[in-house]
Amino acid sequence: MLLSKFQDVPEAVQIIFCYIVSKVVIETKKCRTQFKGISSQYFKDFIGSEYADYLKILDRDWQIIEINGSYWNGEDGFCKGYRLRPQAMASPLRKKCFPKKQVHPFRDKSEVTDKVIRFVHANLKRLTVRADLLAQANLIDDVDAETWAERIYFGQFNIHYSAKAKRLYHTAITMPKVARRNLILKENLALPLYEFDVKSCTPVILLGLVKDPAERATLKLLLDGDIYATIASESGVTKDRDSIKEDFMIFLNGAIPNYVHTFFQKHLPSLAELLMKGKKADKGMAWFGQRVEAEIMVQKVPRQLLLLIKTGTGTLSSTVQTKLTNPLTCGGNPEQLLYIPMHDGWLGVERDEGQIATTVRQEFFRRLGYWVTITKTELATGVKTVLMAGTPPAGRD
């Protein structure tokens, strides 16, 4: 539908219109009828201060997008929402490519403020993308993956701490999973990259709020299995796991009395009462969970790894141990311990997985008294396995 409007539009302006509509299509791909918030800064960075004029044409004149003008730009505010109009939704998707007359590298806006960010930023610089991007499941994911691949290729990592919980953000986190499939290491293009995750990290962090010994034992038992699947099964819910996790977070962060709340009332009544209190719920609970997660994954773990690099001690393989005795390079990382925090996990390679996973599990146990399970997923294939689970044997981990 958009292409039919382009007869008398200069190519430079066509690019802008396609940029806006592509963003709306990508953001609304899960539910095309719902408005999705898009920051005005996203449009300003590409279009400039006149971005609103282009939005107005697409909305009022061409009837291609629809804008929900309600927004709040205060603390923890939200952006204006966008979606396609019904006629545009019904039109077939088409991909339009514009040849670049001149390459303008993306500017990296990273805020390198301490040794942790310096270490992670150095590791991010070791990433690039495949020369031939992997095929995606649909046209939307294909365009999305291409867009993010360009940012990685030109080194636009934009690493920085969040203002409140000190979470670490960078391009590898904000890009979607479909785009991460194309990440590879510059120094070894054939070496598979993995995304490692702490299983059920948010429910694990709730252990820090549970004082009642019986409820603590109940929560640990739930965590030993799959707490999300258990809640869904008992509640008669047949949604996929990601949707159940979203419902879990709606209850946790918004104090919404849904089926997750009903489950907590039955099995963890004291914790349920605590979470439903206004001051503990809403942004207070969200901040609590993010802060604990960041303190472990962004501060404790990388600082332990940096100490290991400095001293050359630990449980790494003999080959890597030898490298640790070499002069430090790459921002304090001798080529080659790879650790890129991803909120409740990290990007890495199999060579380092034992040392890093052990460190992560030890830090969670010190903080919360529970040995977490670590899973690993190969980025390119999506194959997921369990790396470490359960209480380690005496003298191990």
PyMOL commands that set and color helices and strands:
alter all, ss='L'
color gray80, all
select helices_A, chain A and resi 3-5+11-27+40-47+51-61+86-90+115-124+139-153+171-174+177-180+201-209+213-224+227-235+241-254+259-267+269-276+282-311+318-323+350-368
alter helices_A, ss='H'
color red, helices_A
select strands_A, chain A and resi 36-37+65-68+81-84+127-129+160-161+168-169+183-185+194-198+340-341+345-348+374-378+384-388
alter strands_A, ss='S'
color yellow, strands_A
deselect
rebuild
show_as cartoon
